Amino acid sequence: MKFPFRCPAPAVLLAALALPALGVLADSASAQQTRPNVVIVITDDQGYGDLSCHGNPILQTPNLDQLHRDSVRLTDYHVAPTCSPTRCAFLTGHWTNRTGVWHTIMGRSMLRENEVTMGDVFSAAGYATGMFGKWHLGDNYPYRPEDRGFTEVMRHGGGGVGQTPDHWDNAYFDGSYWHNSTVTPVNGFCTDVFFDYAEQFIRDSHSADKPFLAYIATNAPHGPMHSPKKYSEPYASQGTGLANFYGMIANIDENVGQLLGLLEDLKIADNTIFIYTTDNGTSAGDKVFNAGMRGKKGSHYDGGHRVPLFIRWPDADLVGGRDVDTLTGYVDVLPTLISMCRVDPPQGVRFDGVDISPLIFDRATDWPDRILVTDSQRVKDPIKWKSSAVMTDRWRLCNGQELFDIDADPGQQNDVSSQHPDVVTRLRSFYESWWAELEPTFDQSTAIYLGHPADNPARLTSHDWITTRMTPWNQSQVRAAMNGPANTGFWNVKITEGGKYVVRLRRWPQEIDRPITSPLAPGAPVPGQKAYRETPGKPVAAAKATLKIGGVEKSATVPEGAKEVVFELDLDPETTTMTATFETDSGEVFGAYFAYVEKI
């Protein structure tokens, strides 16, 4: 079965259709001069209702309200209900489950190497490409943003500041992030830092007379809820969690205003496509206002995946405020930008999304009744129908059973499946074919490269353990040393070159240089909720360390006071699994939360 819009033609439509203000390009030189810049701001866990322009009665977002008034707004735009799955589809134009990213941890947040990203497409077209903030699609080669087409990168590790792959003891303020693969100390609140680096990238690109793509992906307002006090204090009556959630959004709002001001100062705002959107439904704001939707982050109901998307481009007359009410989705963004910016599509790639520029430019005629699918898997291997929504402009089929008429019942309170069996049959049939096409790809697991010169030594963390249970994905859990079955797992690894390797197993990361068996004092608090680093570090009475990689297994006693247990071994090139554990004299087993693998 061929899905509607599965394979859109990559023709450049806009010279005649959608860009009357720019005209038809005469040659490649003029194309380079008139190609628009692209700025994308995508926030984390901010829902459709977490904006005052959408009716929130408490939160104030004046700069985003102004952007809303001056943009084309996609009002029925859908993403995945959680972080990494949205980002992979947004950046590739492919269904999340096609890319291998259907979870946020457990090795299922790494974007498969064969995927072509927005960074790849735009860098190949001569754009400067920058990524700032939250990547959440892999922290090792070949999955990092610097490996995926982005030439300037400033990011934290994992899915949020203070998660296990992040630099140790990061907590939203100050700390250290990865700037072009190098750990770099910073000062200030995380969102401010990421916008500051993005703004400098924009200045540098403009000075070099080069078009640019700036992808600014804030970790805010994802929990834990931390905000500079000046932004949270106006919402103090809402309690610590929500006050800091709103405070983070208020801080984003201010940064967006400053960024738009910079584009005006540089006199490039008119020829810049500016997109503001979010990655899933609200994580906290539904307590106050959810724009009439059912569900929140993680939900298959609209509150989990219907989010705002504003797009502004003055040179192409995308200003003034206009709503596009047609169903659209995250898989549409890349093919649409390819069309708008007149860049070459990647060879051999068939998008699951479609160029929606005819809708954005209000030139669509006879637009088909389209079907989109979203789901929330959050498991090791995808499960058919799990937390799914099959969507058209009018209908939502949830989990293959409940049917909602969105026109009549936007809050999804009344299941009308028995009244419309023909609709249920149609949507179920689409999903069955969709699943049958994707299912054969599910066993294409990603593997962390070992011995590759771009990432040697490789730093592996428990965030990416593959298991059927929960992994210690944040530094509070690592500090608490969760033991038992949930505290072990394996990594998929690819030994890229044969030779001698050194593997260092650690309970604490190298940056704090503590003995395996030592406790760790709580870290300093920051404004807002309890920080991950405030959890006391539990000592682990490790007596033995064991490493298994491929067909090789080695064990060693843990010397008193040792900070790591070191194994040297000869390895042949292969894709395999790696397990690293510590065991106490009483038989308790703990995974090695950090492993450093170096080819020497």
DABEL-V395781 format. One record per pair of residues at least 12 apart in sequence whose ideal C-beta (glycine too) atoms are under 6 Angstrom apart, sorted by the first residue. I is the first residue (numbers start at 1). GAP is how many residues later the second one is. D is the distance in whole Angstrom. If there is no record, write none. Layout:
i->I gap->GAP d->D
i->I gap->GAP d->D
This chain:
i->1 gap->432 d->4
i->4 gap->364 d->6
i->4 gap->366 d->5
i->5 gap->349 d->4
i->6 gap->346 d->6
i->7 gap->343 d->5
i->8 gap->327 d->6
i->8 gap->346 d->5
i->8 gap->347 d->6
i->10 gap->335 d->4
i->12 gap->330 d->5
i->13 gap->326 d->5
i->14 gap->325 d->6
i->14 gap->326 d->6
i->17 gap->346 d->6
i->18 gap->339 d->5
i->18 gap->343 d->4
i->19 gap->297 d->5
i->21 gap->294 d->5
i->21 gap->295 d->6
i->21 gap->296 d->6
i->22 gap->12 d->6
i->35 gap->176 d->5
i->35 gap->306 d->6
i->36 gap->235 d->5
i->36 gap->237 d->5
i->36 gap->305 d->6
i->37 gap->174 d->5
i->37 gap->175 d->5
i->37 gap->235 d->4
i->38 gap->175 d->5
i->38 gap->235 d->5
i->39 gap->175 d->5
i->39 gap->233 d->6
i->39 gap->235 d->5
i->40 gap->175 d->5
i->40 gap->235 d->5
i->41 gap->175 d->5
i->41 gap->235 d->5
i->42 gap->175 d->5
i->42 gap->235 d->5
i->42 gap->237 d->6
i->43 gap->175 d->5
i->43 gap->209 d->6
i->43 gap->235 d->5
i->44 gap->90 d->6
i->44 gap->174 d->6
i->44 gap->175 d->5
i->44 gap->178 d->4
i->44 gap->235 d->6
i->45 gap->176 d->6
i->45 gap->177 d->5
i->45 gap->238 d->4
i->45 gap->252 d->6
i->46 gap->175 d->6
i->46 gap->232 d->4
i->47 gap->234 d->5
i->47 gap->235 d->3
i->47 gap->238 d->6
i->48 gap->243 d->5
i->48 gap->258 d->6
i->48 gap->259 d->6
i->48 gap->260 d->6
i->49 gap->236 d->6
i->49 gap->240 d->4
i->49 gap->241 d->5
i->49 gap->242 d->4
i->50 gap->199 d->6
i->50 gap->232 d->5
i->50 gap->235 d->4
i->51 gap->13 d->6
i->52 gap->13 d->6
i->53 gap->12 d->4
i->53 gap->15 d->4
i->54 gap->237 d->6
i->56 gap->233 d->5
i->58 gap->230 d->6
i->59 gap->187 d->5
i->61 gap->192 d->4
i->63 gap->190 d->5
i->63 gap->193 d->5
i->63 gap->194 d->3
i->64 gap->189 d->5
i->67 gap->209 d->6
i->67 gap->243 d->6
i->68 gap->242 d->6
i->69 gap->252 d->5
i->70 gap->242 d->6
i->70 gap->249 d->5
i->71 gap->239 d->4
i->71 gap->240 d->6
i->71 gap->241 d->4
i->72 gap->239 d->5
i->72 gap->246 d->5
i->72 gap->250 d->5
i->72 gap->288 d->5
i->73 gap->237 d->5
i->73 gap->250 d->5
i->74 gap->235 d->4
i->74 gap->250 d->5
i->74 gap->254 d->5
i->75 gap->248 d->5
i->75 gap->250 d->5
i->76 gap->249 d->6
i->76 gap->251 d->5
i->77 gap->232 d->4
i->77 gap->251 d->5
i->78 gap->227 d->5
i->78 gap->228 d->5
i->78 gap->251 d->5
i->78 gap->296 d->6
i->79 gap->201 d->6
i->79 gap->226 d->5
i->79 gap->228 d->6
i->79 gap->251 d->4
i->80 gap->16 d->5
i->80 gap->294 d->6
i->81 gap->199 d->5
i->81 gap->217 d->5
i->81 gap->218 d->6
i->81 gap->223 d->4
i->81 gap->224 d->5
i->81 gap->295 d->4
i->82 gap->22 d->6
i->82 gap->198 d->6
i->82 gap->294 d->6
i->83 gap->21 d->5
i->83 gap->53 d->5
i->83 gap->76 d->6
i->83 gap->196 d->5
i->84 gap->17 d->5
i->84 gap->20 d->5
i->84 gap->25 d->4
i->84 gap->52 d->5
i->85 gap->16 d->6
i->85 gap->17 d->6
i->86 gap->193 d->4
i->86 gap->194 d->6
i->86 gap->244 d->6
i->87 gap->49 d->6
i->87 gap->50 d->6
i->88 gap->13 d->4
i->88 gap->23 d->5
i->88 gap->49 d->6
i->89 gap->241 d->5
i->89 gap->242 d->5
i->90 gap->240 d->5
i->90 gap->243 d->5
i->91 gap->26 d->5
i->91 gap->27 d->5
i->92 gap->23 d->5
i->92 gap->25 d->6
i->93 gap->238 d->5
i->93 gap->241 d->4
i->93 gap->242 d->5
i->93 gap->258 d->4
i->93 gap->260 d->4
i->94 gap->258 d->5
i->95 gap->257 d->5
i->97 gap->285 d->6
i->97 gap->341 d->5
i->98 gap->340 d->6
i->99 gap->12 d->6
i->99 gap->13 d->6
i->99 gap->16 d->5
i->100 gap->12 d->4
i->100 gap->346 d->6
i->102 gap->275 d->4
i->102 gap->280 d->6
i->103 gap->275 d->5
i->104 gap->55 d->5
i->105 gap->358 d->6
i->105 gap->366 d->5
i->105 gap->368 d->5
i->106 gap->274 d->6
i->106 gap->360 d->6
i->106 gap->365 d->6
i->107 gap->357 d->5
i->107 gap->359 d->4
i->107 gap->385 d->6
i->109 gap->27 d->6
i->110 gap->28 d->4
i->110 gap->33 d->5
i->110 gap->336 d->4
i->111 gap->26 d->4
i->111 gap->32 d->6
i->112 gap->334 d->6
i->113 gap->29 d->5
i->116 gap->230 d->4
i->116 gap->233 d->5
i->117 gap->31 d->5
i->117 gap->32 d->5
i->118 gap->216 d->5
i->119 gap->29 d->5
i->119 gap->30 d->3
i->119 gap->31 d->4
i->120 gap->29 d->4
i->121 gap->225 d->6
i->122 gap->91 d->4
i->123 gap->26 d->5
i->125 gap->218 d->4
i->127 gap->84 d->5
i->127 gap->85 d->6
i->127 gap->86 d->5
i->128 gap->77 d->4
i->128 gap->82 d->5
i->128 gap->84 d->4
i->129 gap->20 d->6
i->129 gap->21 d->5
i->129 gap->22 d->5
i->129 gap->84 d->5
i->130 gap->22 d->4
i->130 gap->71 d->4
i->130 gap->84 d->5
i->131 gap->14 d->4
i->131 gap->19 d->4
i->131 gap->22 d->5
i->131 gap->84 d->5
i->132 gap->22 d->5
i->132 gap->62 d->4
i->132 gap->65 d->5
i->132 gap->66 d->4
i->132 gap->84 d->5
i->133 gap->61 d->4
i->133 gap->83 d->6
i->133 gap->84 d->4
i->133 gap->85 d->5
i->134 gap->83 d->4
i->134 gap->85 d->4
i->135 gap->20 d->5
i->136 gap->23 d->4
i->139 gap->18 d->5
i->139 gap->26 d->4
i->140 gap->308 d->4
i->140 gap->315 d->6
i->140 gap->318 d->6
i->141 gap->308 d->5
i->141 gap->311 d->5
i->141 gap->313 d->5
i->141 gap->314 d->4
i->146 gap->35 d->6
i->152 gap->49 d->5
i->153 gap->27 d->6
i->154 gap->23 d->6
i->154 gap->25 d->5
i->154 gap->43 d->4
i->155 gap->23 d->5
i->156 gap->21 d->5
i->158 gap->305 d->5
i->160 gap->59 d->5
i->160 gap->62 d->5
i->161 gap->29 d->5
i->161 gap->58 d->5
i->162 gap->313 d->5
i->162 gap->370 d->4
i->163 gap->310 d->6
i->163 gap->311 d->5
i->164 gap->297 d->5
i->164 gap->298 d->6
i->164 gap->299 d->4
i->164 gap->309 d->6
i->164 gap->310 d->6
i->164 gap->311 d->6
i->164 gap->314 d->6
i->165 gap->296 d->5
i->165 gap->298 d->5
i->168 gap->341 d->5
i->168 gap->343 d->5
i->168 gap->344 d->5
i->169 gap->354 d->5
i->169 gap->364 d->5
i->171 gap->355 d->5
i->171 gap->360 d->4
i->171 gap->362 d->5
i->172 gap->18 d->5
i->172 gap->54 d->4
i->172 gap->354 d->6
i->173 gap->16 d->6
i->173 gap->353 d->5
i->174 gap->13 d->6
i->189 gap->39 d->5
i->191 gap->27 d->5
i->191 gap->29 d->5
i->191 gap->60 d->5
i->191 gap->61 d->6
i->195 gap->60 d->4
i->198 gap->16 d->5
i->198 gap->18 d->5
i->199 gap->63 d->5
i->202 gap->12 d->6
i->206 gap->60 d->5
i->220 gap->28 d->4
i->221 gap->24 d->5
i->221 gap->27 d->4
i->221 gap->28 d->5
i->224 gap->305 d->5
i->225 gap->16 d->5
i->225 gap->19 d->4
i->225 gap->20 d->5
i->225 gap->303 d->5
i->225 gap->304 d->5
i->226 gap->18 d->6
i->226 gap->300 d->5
i->226 gap->301 d->6
i->226 gap->302 d->4
i->227 gap->17 d->4
i->227 gap->20 d->3
i->227 gap->21 d->5
i->227 gap->301 d->6
i->229 gap->298 d->5
i->231 gap->16 d->4
i->231 gap->19 d->4
i->231 gap->20 d->5
i->232 gap->12 d->5
i->232 gap->15 d->3
i->240 gap->289 d->6
i->242 gap->42 d->6
i->244 gap->284 d->4
i->245 gap->39 d->4
i->270 gap->44 d->4
i->270 gap->45 d->5
i->271 gap->44 d->5
i->273 gap->40 d->5
i->274 gap->38 d->5
i->275 gap->36 d->5
i->276 gap->34 d->5
i->277 gap->32 d->4
i->278 gap->29 d->5
i->280 gap->17 d->5
i->281 gap->15 d->5
i->281 gap->16 d->5
i->281 gap->22 d->5
i->281 gap->23 d->4
i->282 gap->14 d->5
i->283 gap->14 d->5
i->290 gap->13 d->5
i->292 gap->118 d->6
i->292 gap->119 d->5
i->294 gap->117 d->5
i->294 gap->118 d->4
i->298 gap->78 d->5
i->300 gap->87 d->5
i->300 gap->88 d->6
i->300 gap->89 d->5
i->300 gap->98 d->5
i->301 gap->111 d->5
i->305 gap->69 d->5
i->324 gap->35 d->5
i->326 gap->33 d->5
i->327 gap->43 d->6
i->327 gap->66 d->5
i->328 gap->28 d->5
i->329 gap->43 d->5
i->331 gap->21 d->5
i->331 gap->22 d->3
i->332 gap->21 d->4
i->332 gap->22 d->6
i->332 gap->24 d->5
i->335 gap->16 d->5
i->335 gap->18 d->5
i->335 gap->20 d->5
i->336 gap->19 d->5
i->336 gap->20 d->5
i->336 gap->21 d->5
i->339 gap->16 d->4
i->339 gap->18 d->5
i->340 gap->17 d->6
i->369 gap->23 d->6
i->371 gap->21 d->6
i->371 gap->59 d->5
i->372 gap->19 d->5
i->373 gap->17 d->5
i->373 gap->61 d->6
i->374 gap->15 d->5
i->375 gap->12 d->5
i->375 gap->13 d->4
i->380 gap->88 d->5
i->382 gap->60 d->6
i->384 gap->51 d->6
i->385 gap->14 d->6
i->385 gap->15 d->4
i->390 gap->37 d->4
i->390 gap->41 d->5
i->394 gap->12 d->6
i->394 gap->13 d->5
i->395 gap->28 d->6
i->397 gap->30 d->4
i->400 gap->28 d->6
i->402 gap->13 d->5
i->403 gap->13 d->5
i->403 gap->14 d->4
i->403 gap->21 d->6
i->445 gap->47 d->5
i->447 gap->45 d->4
i->447 gap->46 d->6
i->447 gap->47 d->4
i->447 gap->128 d->5
i->448 gap->43 d->6
i->448 gap->45 d->5
i->449 gap->45 d->5
i->449 gap->47 d->5
i->450 gap->43 d->5
i->450 gap->45 d->5
i->450 gap->147 d->5
i->451 gap->45 d->5
i->451 gap->46 d->5
i->451 gap->148 d->4
i->452 gap->44 d->5
i->456 gap->142 d->6
i->456 gap->143 d->6
i->457 gap->139 d->5
i->457 gap->140 d->6
i->457 gap->141 d->4
i->458 gap->139 d->5
i->459 gap->137 d->6
i->460 gap->31 d->5
i->460 gap->135 d->4
i->461 gap->133 d->6
i->462 gap->129 d->6
i->462 gap->131 d->4
i->465 gap->24 d->3
i->466 gap->23 d->6
i->466 gap->24 d->6
i->467 gap->22 d->4
i->469 gap->16 d->6
i->469 gap->17 d->4
i->470 gap->16 d->5
i->471 gap->18 d->6
i->474 gap->58 d->5
i->475 gap->57 d->4
i->476 gap->56 d->4
i->476 gap->59 d->4
i->478 gap->115 d->5
i->479 gap->56 d->4
i->479 gap->58 d->4
i->480 gap->55 d->6
i->480 gap->58 d->6
i->481 gap->57 d->4
i->481 gap->59 d->5
i->483 gap->105 d->5
i->483 gap->107 d->6
i->487 gap->103 d->6
i->487 gap->104 d->5
i->488 gap->103 d->4
i->490 gap->87 d->5
i->490 gap->89 d->5
i->491 gap->87 d->5
i->492 gap->85 d->6
i->493 gap->85 d->5
i->494 gap->81 d->5
i->495 gap->76 d->5
i->495 gap->78 d->5
i->495 gap->79 d->6
i->498 gap->74 d->5
i->498 gap->75 d->5
i->499 gap->100 d->6
i->500 gap->70 d->6
i->500 gap->100 d->5
i->501 gap->68 d->6
i->501 gap->70 d->5
i->501 gap->98 d->5
i->502 gap->66 d->5
i->502 gap->96 d->5
i->502 gap->98 d->6
i->503 gap->44 d->6
i->503 gap->64 d->5
i->503 gap->94 d->5
i->504 gap->60 d->5
i->504 gap->62 d->5
i->504 gap->92 d->4
i->505 gap->40 d->5
i->505 gap->60 d->5
i->505 gap->75 d->5
i->505 gap->87 d->4
i->505 gap->90 d->6
i->506 gap->58 d->5
i->506 gap->88 d->4
i->507 gap->33 d->5
i->509 gap->85 d->5
i->515 gap->46 d->5
i->515 gap->48 d->5
i->516 gap->26 d->5
i->516 gap->42 d->6
i->516 gap->46 d->6
i->517 gap->22 d->6
i->517 gap->24 d->6
i->517 gap->25 d->6
i->518 gap->21 d->6
i->519 gap->18 d->5
i->519 gap->20 d->4
i->520 gap->17 d->2
i->522 gap->12 d->5
i->522 gap->14 d->5
i->540 gap->50 d->5
i->541 gap->43 d->5
i->542 gap->16 d->5
i->542 gap->40 d->4
i->543 gap->15 d->6
i->543 gap->41 d->6
i->543 gap->42 d->5
i->544 gap->13 d->6
i->544 gap->39 d->5
i->545 gap->13 d->6
i->545 gap->20 d->4
i->545 gap->37 d->5
i->546 gap->35 d->5
i->547 gap->20 d->5
i->547 gap->33 d->5
i->548 gap->31 d->4
i->549 gap->29 d->4
i->550 gap->24 d->6
i->550 gap->26 d->4
i->552 gap->17 d->6
i->554 gap->13 d->5
i->580 gap->12 d->4
i->580 gap->15 d->5
